């Protein structure tokens, strides 16, 4: 069997392990004190067993239900805003734009006052998929780094999470547009 060697700095081990007594030398670990480094020697199967023991079970069905529920509620709010816009005399395209802008504002506002994070902890991926998740991914880093200054903190870090999404979205739309132009697809 091929042995898998993992080296963990002693500082990291002391942060994650409650005490050195939790290490059972001989089972999975071989302790060496050279330069303050803990060396773990285990096979892939032993490592898989170790991870299963240390990982908490995932309540997948509950997570799926909460994500579906909260994501659905967010989408229903957006549809209600769109329907209200149509009832006020807006055409479908303008009402959809108003709904998108309203959801972005609500996501940013709820992030700013700290409520969106609590909703995201409860709903998980249900808050990431709608457009409100995009607003949260822009506002959260801006709030986190505002103490570092307007330019070097907030403005520089604002798109740390959402920036790649914007870049790849714009790039994909340019490529799709070029394909449509070149091949005359209408």
MITORZA-207550 format. One line per 8 residues: number of its first residue (from 1); their letters; for each residue x, y, z of N, C-alpha, C. Coordinates in nm, 2 decimals, always signed. Layout:
REM MITORZA-207550
NUM	a	X:Y:Z:X:Y:Z:X:Y:Z | ...
***
This chain:
REM MITORZA-207550
1	xxxxxxxx	+0.08:-0.12:+0.00:+0.00:+0.00:+0.00:+0.09:+0.12:+0.00 | +0.04:+0.22:-0.07:+0.11:+0.35:-0.08:+0.07:+0.43:+0.05 | +0.18:+0.48:+0.12:+0.15:+0.56:+0.24:+0.13:+0.70:+0.20 | +0.05:+0.77:+0.27:+0.02:+0.91:+0.25:+0.08:+0.98:+0.36 | +0.17:+1.08:+0.33:+0.24:+1.15:+0.44:+0.19:+1.30:+0.44 | +0.14:+1.34:+0.55:+0.09:+1.47:+0.57:+0.17:+1.54:+0.68 | +0.22:+1.66:+0.66:+0.29:+1.73:+0.76:+0.20:+1.85:+0.81 | +0.18:+1.86:+0.94:+0.10:+1.96:+0.99:+0.19:+2.04:+1.09
9	xxxxxxxx	+0.19:+2.17:+1.08:+0.27:+2.25:+1.17:+0.21:+2.24:+1.31 | +0.30:+2.24:+1.41:+0.25:+2.22:+1.55:+0.15:+2.33:+1.59 | +0.17:+2.45:+1.54:+0.08:+2.55:+1.58:-0.07:+2.52:+1.53 | -0.08:+2.48:+1.41:-0.21:+2.45:+1.35:-0.27:+2.33:+1.43 | -0.19:+2.23:+1.47:-0.24:+2.12:+1.54:-0.30:+2.16:+1.67 | -0.23:+2.25:+1.74:-0.27:+2.29:+1.87:-0.40:+2.38:+1.86 | -0.42:+2.44:+1.75:-0.54:+2.52:+1.73:-0.66:+2.42:+1.71 | -0.64:+2.32:+1.64:-0.75:+2.23:+1.60:-0.77:+2.12:+1.70
17	xxxxxxxx	-0.67:+2.07:+1.77:-0.68:+1.96:+1.87:-0.69:+2.02:+2.01 | -0.79:+1.97:+2.09:-0.80:+2.02:+2.23:-0.68:+1.99:+2.31 | -0.61:+1.88:+2.30:-0.49:+1.85:+2.37:-0.41:+1.75:+2.30 | -0.28:+1.74:+2.33:-0.19:+1.64:+2.26:-0.23:+1.50:+2.30 | -0.31:+1.48:+2.41:-0.35:+1.35:+2.45:-0.45:+1.29:+2.36 | -0.51:+1.36:+2.27:-0.61:+1.31:+2.18:-0.55:+1.23:+2.07 | -0.41:+1.25:+2.05:-0.34:+1.18:+1.95:-0.31:+1.04:+2.00 | -0.35:+0.94:+1.93:-0.32:+0.80:+1.96:-0.20:+0.75:+1.88
25	xxxxxxxx	-0.08:+0.76:+1.93:+0.03:+0.72:+1.85:+0.02:+0.57:+1.82 | +0.05:+0.53:+1.70:+0.05:+0.39:+1.65:-0.07:+0.36:+1.57 | -0.19:+0.42:+1.59:-0.30:+0.39:+1.51:-0.29:+0.46:+1.38 | -0.30:+0.59:+1.38:-0.29:+0.67:+1.26:-0.17:+0.76:+1.26 | -0.11:+0.79:+1.37:-0.02:+0.90:+1.38:+0.12:+0.84:+1.43 | +0.22:+0.91:+1.38:+0.36:+0.89:+1.42:+0.41:+1.02:+1.47 | +0.44:+1.04:+1.59:+0.47:+1.17:+1.64:+0.63:+1.19:+1.64 | +0.67:+1.30:+1.58:+0.81:+1.33:+1.58:+0.82:+1.48:+1.63
33	xxxxxxxx	+0.92:+1.50:+1.71:+0.94:+1.64:+1.77:+1.05:+1.72:+1.69 | +1.08:+1.68:+1.57:+1.19:+1.75:+1.50:+1.13:+1.88:+1.45 | +1.18:+1.99:+1.50:+1.14:+2.12:+1.46:+0.99:+2.15:+1.48 | +0.93:+2.09:+1.58:+0.80:+2.12:+1.61:+0.69:+2.08:+1.51 | +0.72:+1.97:+1.44:+0.63:+1.93:+1.33:+0.57:+1.79:+1.37 | +0.44:+1.78:+1.35:+0.37:+1.65:+1.37:+0.36:+1.59:+1.24 | +0.40:+1.46:+1.22:+0.39:+1.39:+1.10:+0.29:+1.28:+1.11 | +0.19:+1.28:+1.02:+0.09:+1.18:+1.02:+0.12:+1.08:+0.91
41	xxxxxxxx	+0.13:+0.95:+0.94:+0.15:+0.85:+0.83:+0.03:+0.76:+0.83 | -0.04:+0.76:+0.72:-0.16:+0.67:+0.71:-0.19:+0.64:+0.57 | -0.26:+0.53:+0.55:-0.30:+0.49:+0.41:-0.42:+0.57:+0.37 | -0.45:+0.56:+0.25:-0.57:+0.63:+0.20:-0.70:+0.58:+0.27 | -0.71:+0.45:+0.29:-0.82:+0.40:+0.36:-0.83:+0.45:+0.51 | -0.72:+0.45:+0.57:-0.71:+0.50:+0.71:-0.75:+0.65:+0.72 | -0.70:+0.72:+0.62:-0.74:+0.87:+0.61:-0.89:+0.88:+0.59 | -0.95:+0.80:+0.50:-1.09:+0.81:+0.48:-1.17:+0.78:+0.61
49	xxxxxxxx	-1.13:+0.68:+0.69:-1.19:+0.64:+0.81:-1.18:+0.76:+0.91 | -1.06:+0.82:+0.92:-1.03:+0.93:+1.01:-1.12:+1.05:+0.98 | -1.14:+1.08:+0.85:-1.23:+1.19:+0.81:-1.37:+1.16:+0.84 | -1.42:+1.04:+0.82:-1.56:+1.00:+0.86:-1.58:+1.02:+1.01 | -1.48:+0.98:+1.09:-1.50:+0.99:+1.24:-1.51:+1.14:+1.28 | -1.43:+1.22:+1.22:-1.42:+1.36:+1.26:-1.53:+1.45:+1.20 | -1.58:+1.41:+1.08:-1.68:+1.49:+1.01:-1.82:+1.47:+1.07 | -1.89:+1.58:+1.10:-2.03:+1.57:+1.15:-2.12:+1.52:+1.03
57	xxxxxxxx	-2.22:+1.44:+1.07:-2.32:+1.40:+0.96:-2.39:+1.52:+0.91 | -2.42:+1.52:+0.78:-2.48:+1.63:+0.71:-2.63:+1.60:+0.70 | -2.72:+1.69:+0.76:-2.86:+1.67:+0.74:-2.91:+1.72:+0.61 | -2.88:+1.64:+0.50:-2.90:+1.68:+0.37:-3.05:+1.71:+0.34 | -3.14:+1.63:+0.38:-3.28:+1.65:+0.35:-3.33:+1.78:+0.41 | -3.29:+1.81:+0.53:-3.33:+1.93:+0.60:-3.27:+2.05:+0.53 | -3.14:+2.04:+0.49:-3.08:+2.15:+0.41:-3.15:+2.18:+0.28 | -3.18:+2.07:+0.21:-3.25:+2.08:+0.08:-3.39:+2.15:+0.10
65	xxxxxxxx	-3.46:+2.11:+0.21:-3.59:+2.17:+0.23:-3.58:+2.32:+0.26 | -3.49:+2.36:+0.35:-3.47:+2.50:+0.39:-3.42:+2.58:+0.27 | -3.33:+2.53:+0.19:-3.28:+2.60:+0.07:-3.40:+2.62:-0.03 | -3.48:+2.52:-0.05:-3.59:+2.53:-0.14:-3.70:+2.63:-0.09 | -3.72:+2.62:+0.04:-3.82:+2.71:+0.10:-3.78:+2.86:+0.09 | -3.66:+2.89:+0.14:-3.62:+3.03:+0.14:-3.59:+3.08:+0.00 | -3.53:+3.00:-0.08:-3.51:+3.04:-0.22:-3.64:+3.06:-0.29 | -3.74:+2.98:-0.27:-3.87:+3.00:-0.32:-3.94:+3.12:-0.27
73	xxxxxxxx	-3.92:+3.15:-0.14:-3.98:+3.28:-0.09:-3.92:+3.40:-0.15 | -3.79:+3.40:-0.17:-3.72:+3.51:-0.24:-3.77:+3.53:-0.38 | -3.79:+3.42:-0.45:-3.84:+3.42:-0.59:-3.99:+3.47:-0.59 | -4.07:+3.43:-0.49:-4.21:+3.48:-0.48:-4.21:+3.63:-0.45 | -4.12:+3.67:-0.37:-4.12:+3.82:-0.35:-4.08:+3.89:-0.48 | -3.99:+3.84:-0.55:-3.95:+3.90:-0.68:-4.07:+3.90:-0.78 | -4.14:+3.79:-0.78:-4.26:+3.78:-0.87:-4.37:+3.87:-0.83 | -4.39:+3.89:-0.70:-4.49:+3.98:-0.65:-4.45:+4.12:-0.68
81	xxxxxxxx	-4.32:+4.16:-0.68:-4.28:+4.29:-0.71:-4.31:+4.31:-0.86 | -4.28:+4.21:-0.94:-4.30:+4.22:-1.09:-4.45:+4.24:-1.12 | -4.53:+4.16:-1.05:-4.68:+4.17:-1.07:-4.73:+4.30:-1.03 | -4.68:+4.35:-0.92:-4.72:+4.49:-0.87:-4.69:+4.59:-0.97 | -4.57:+4.58:-1.03:-4.53:+4.67:-1.14:-4.62:+4.67:-1.26 | -4.66:+4.55:-1.30:-4.75:+4.53:-1.41:-4.89:+4.59:-1.38 | -4.93:+4.57:-1.25:-5.06:+4.63:-1.21:-5.06:+4.78:-1.20 | -4.94:+4.84:-1.19:-4.93:+4.98:-1.19:-4.91:+5.04:-1.33
89	xxxxxxxx	-4.91:+4.95:-1.43:-4.91:+5.00:-1.57:-4.78:+4.98:-1.64 | -4.68:+4.91:-1.57:-4.55:+4.89:-1.64:-4.56:+4.77:-1.74 | -4.49:+4.78:-1.84:-4.48:+4.66:-1.93:-4.40:+4.55:-1.87 | -4.40:+4.43:-1.92:-4.34:+4.31:-1.86:-4.19:+4.33:-1.84 | -4.12:+4.39:-1.94:-3.98:+4.41:-1.94:-3.94:+4.51:-1.83 | -4.01:+4.62:-1.82:-3.99:+4.72:-1.72:-4.02:+4.67:-1.58 | -4.13:+4.59:-1.57:-4.16:+4.54:-1.44:-4.06:+4.44:-1.39 | -4.00:+4.36:-1.48:-3.90:+4.27:-1.45:-3.77:+4.34:-1.40
97	xxxxxxxx	-3.74:+4.45:-1.47:-3.62:+4.53:-1.43:-3.65:+4.59:-1.29 | -3.77:+4.64:-1.27:-3.80:+4.69:-1.13:-3.79:+4.59:-1.03 | -3.83:+4.46:-1.06:-3.82:+4.36:-0.96:-3.67:+4.32:-0.93 | -3.59:+4.32:-1.04:-3.45:+4.29:-1.02:-3.38:+4.39:-0.93 | -3.41:+4.52:-0.96:-3.35:+4.63:-0.89:-3.39:+4.63:-0.74 | -3.52:+4.60:-0.72:-3.57:+4.59:-0.59:-3.51:+4.48:-0.51 | -3.49:+4.36:-0.57:-3.43:+4.25:-0.50:-3.29:+4.28:-0.47 | -3.22:+4.34:-0.56:-3.08:+4.38:-0.53:-3.07:+4.47:-0.42
105	xxxxxxxx	-3.16:+4.57:-0.41:-3.16:+4.67:-0.30:-3.19:+4.60:-0.17 | -3.29:+4.51:-0.17:-3.33:+4.44:-0.05:-3.22:+4.35:+0.00 | -3.15:+4.28:-0.09:-3.04:+4.20:-0.05:-2.92:+4.28:+0.01 | -2.89:+4.39:-0.06:-2.79:+4.48:+0.00:-2.83:+4.54:+0.13 | -2.95:+4.58:+0.14:-3.00:+4.64:+0.26:-3.00:+4.54:+0.38 | -3.05:+4.42:+0.35:-3.05:+4.32:+0.46:-2.91:+4.28:+0.50 | -2.82:+4.28:+0.40:-2.68:+4.25:+0.44:-2.62:+4.36:+0.52 | -2.65:+4.48:+0.49:-2.60:+4.59:+0.56:-2.64:+4.60:+0.71
113	xxxxxxxx	-2.77:+4.56:+0.73:-2.82:+4.56:+0.87:-2.80:+4.42:+0.94 | -2.73:+4.33:+0.87:-2.70:+4.20:+0.94:-2.80:+4.09:+0.94 | -2.91:+4.11:+0.87:-3.02:+4.01:+0.87:-2.99:+3.91:+0.76 | -2.94:+3.94:+0.65:-2.92:+3.85:+0.54:-2.83:+3.73:+0.58 | -2.73:+3.76:+0.66:-2.64:+3.66:+0.70:-2.71:+3.55:+0.79 | -2.80:+3.60:+0.87:-2.88:+3.50:+0.95:-2.97:+3.42:+0.86 | -3.03:+3.48:+0.76:-3.11:+3.41:+0.67:-3.03:+3.30:+0.59 | -2.91:+3.34:+0.55:-2.82:+3.25:+0.48:-2.77:+3.14:+0.56
121	xxxxxxxx	-2.75:+3.16:+0.69:-2.71:+3.05:+0.78:-2.82:+2.95:+0.79 | -2.95:+2.99:+0.79:-3.06:+2.90:+0.80:-3.09:+2.83:+0.66 | -3.08:+2.91:+0.55:-3.12:+2.86:+0.42:-3.01:+2.80:+0.34 | -2.89:+2.83:+0.37:-2.78:+2.78:+0.29:-2.78:+2.83:+0.15 | -2.78:+2.74:+0.05:-2.77:+2.77:-0.09:-2.90:+2.84:-0.14 | -3.01:+2.83:-0.06:-3.13:+2.90:-0.11:-3.12:+3.05:-0.12 | -3.02:+3.11:-0.05:-3.00:+3.25:-0.06:-2.89:+3.29:-0.16 | -2.81:+3.19:-0.21:-2.71:+3.22:-0.30:-2.75:+3.23:-0.44
129	xxxxxxxx	-2.85:+3.15:-0.48:-2.89:+3.14:-0.62:-2.97:+3.26:-0.67 | -3.06:+3.31:-0.60:-3.13:+3.43:-0.65:-3.04:+3.55:-0.66 | -3.09:+3.66:-0.72:-3.01:+3.78:-0.74:-2.97:+3.85:-0.61 | -3.04:+3.82:-0.50:-3.01:+3.87:-0.37:-2.88:+3.82:-0.32 | -2.84:+3.69:-0.36:-2.71:+3.64:-0.32:-2.60:+3.71:-0.38 | -2.62:+3.76:-0.51:-2.52:+3.84:-0.58:-2.50:+3.97:-0.50 | -2.61:+4.04:-0.46:-2.60:+4.16:-0.39:-2.52:+4.14:-0.26 | -2.55:+4.03:-0.19:-2.48:+4.00:-0.07:-2.33:+3.98:-0.09
137	xxxxxxxx	-2.30:+3.91:-0.20:-2.15:+3.89:-0.23:-2.08:+4.01:-0.26 | -2.15:+4.12:-0.30:-2.08:+4.25:-0.32:-2.07:+4.33:-0.20 | -2.18:+4.33:-0.12:-2.19:+4.42:+0.00:-2.11:+4.36:+0.12 | -2.11:+4.23:+0.14:-2.04:+4.17:+0.25:-1.89:+4.21:+0.26 | -1.81:+4.19:+0.15:-1.67:+4.23:+0.15:-1.65:+4.38:+0.17 | -1.74:+4.46:+0.11:-1.73:+4.61:+0.13:-1.75:+4.64:+0.27 | -1.84:+4.58:+0.34:-1.86:+4.61:+0.48:-1.74:+4.56:+0.57 | -1.69:+4.45:+0.53:-1.58:+4.38:+0.61:-1.46:+4.46:+0.60
145	xxxxxxxx	-1.43:+4.52:+0.49:-1.30:+4.59:+0.47:-1.31:+4.75:+0.47 | -1.43:+4.80:+0.52:-1.44:+4.95:+0.52:-1.35:+5.01:+0.62 | -1.30:+4.94:+0.72:-1.21:+5.00:+0.82:-1.07:+5.02:+0.76 | -1.04:+4.96:+0.64:-0.91:+4.98:+0.58:-0.91:+5.10:+0.49 | -1.02:+5.17:+0.48:-1.02:+5.29:+0.39:-1.12:+5.27:+0.28 | -1.16:+5.38:+0.22:-1.25:+5.38:+0.11:-1.20:+5.31:-0.02 | -1.07:+5.36:-0.06:-1.02:+5.30:-0.18:-0.95:+5.17:-0.16 | -0.85:+5.16:-0.06:-0.78:+5.04:-0.04:-0.86:+4.93:+0.03
153	xxxxxxxx	-0.96:+4.97:+0.10:-1.04:+4.87:+0.17:-1.17:+4.83:+0.10 | -1.26:+4.92:+0.11:-1.40:+4.89:+0.06:-1.40:+4.88:-0.09 | -1.35:+4.98:-0.16:-1.35:+4.97:-0.31:-1.27:+4.86:-0.37 | -1.15:+4.83:-0.31:-1.07:+4.73:-0.36:-1.12:+4.59:-0.34 | -1.19:+4.57:-0.22:-1.23:+4.43:-0.19:-1.38:+4.41:-0.22 | -1.45:+4.51:-0.27:-1.59:+4.49:-0.29:-1.63:+4.38:-0.39 | -1.55:+4.36:-0.49:-1.57:+4.26:-0.59:-1.49:+4.14:-0.58 | -1.43:+4.12:-0.46:-1.35:+4.00:-0.44:-1.42:+3.87:-0.46
161	xxxxxxxx	-1.55:+3.86:-0.42:-1.63:+3.74:-0.45:-1.70:+3.75:-0.58 | -1.77:+3.86:-0.60:-1.85:+3.88:-0.72:-1.77:+3.91:-0.85 | -1.65:+3.96:-0.83:-1.57:+3.99:-0.95:-1.56:+3.88:-1.05 | -1.51:+3.76:-1.01:-1.50:+3.65:-1.11:-1.63:+3.62:-1.18 | -1.74:+3.63:-1.10:-1.87:+3.60:-1.16:-1.90:+3.70:-1.27 | -1.88:+3.83:-1.25:-1.90:+3.93:-1.34:-1.81:+3.91:-1.47 | -1.68:+3.89:-1.44:-1.59:+3.87:-1.55:-1.63:+3.75:-1.64 | -1.66:+3.64:-1.58:-1.69:+3.52:-1.67:-1.83:+3.54:-1.73
169	xxxxxxxx	-1.92:+3.61:-1.66:-2.05:+3.64:-1.72:-2.04:+3.73:-1.84 | -1.97:+3.83:-1.83:-1.95:+3.92:-1.94:-1.87:+3.85:-2.06 | -1.77:+3.78:-2.02:-1.69:+3.70:-2.12:-1.78:+3.60:-2.20 | -1.86:+3.53:-2.12:-1.95:+3.43:-2.19:-2.05:+3.50:-2.28 | -2.10:+3.61:-2.24:-2.20:+3.68:-2.32:-2.13:+3.74:-2.45 | -2.01:+3.78:-2.44:-1.94:+3.83:-2.56:-1.91:+3.71:-2.65 | -1.87:+3.60:-2.60:-1.85:+3.48:-2.69:-1.98:+3.44:-2.75 | -2.09:+3.43:-2.67:-2.22:+3.39:-2.73:-2.26:+3.49:-2.84
177	xxxxxxxx	-2.24:+3.62:-2.81:-2.28:+3.72:-2.91:-2.20:+3.70:-3.04 | -2.07:+3.68:-3.03:-1.99:+3.66:-3.15:-2.03:+3.53:-3.23 | -2.06:+3.43:-3.16:-2.11:+3.31:-3.22:-2.24:+3.34:-3.30 | -2.33:+3.41:-3.24:-2.46:+3.45:-3.30:-2.43:+3.53:-3.43 | -2.34:+3.63:-3.41:-2.31:+3.71:-3.53:-2.24:+3.64:-3.64 | -2.14:+3.55:-3.61:-2.07:+3.48:-3.71:-2.15:+3.37:-3.78 | -2.24:+3.31:-3.71:-2.32:+3.20:-3.77:-2.46:+3.24:-3.81 | -2.49:+3.37:-3.79:-2.62:+3.43:-3.83:-2.74:+3.36:-3.76
185	xx	-2.73:+3.32:-3.64:-2.84:+3.26:-3.57:-2.92:+3.37:-3.52 | -3.05:+3.37:-3.54:-3.14:+3.47:-3.49:-3.23:+3.43:-3.39
***
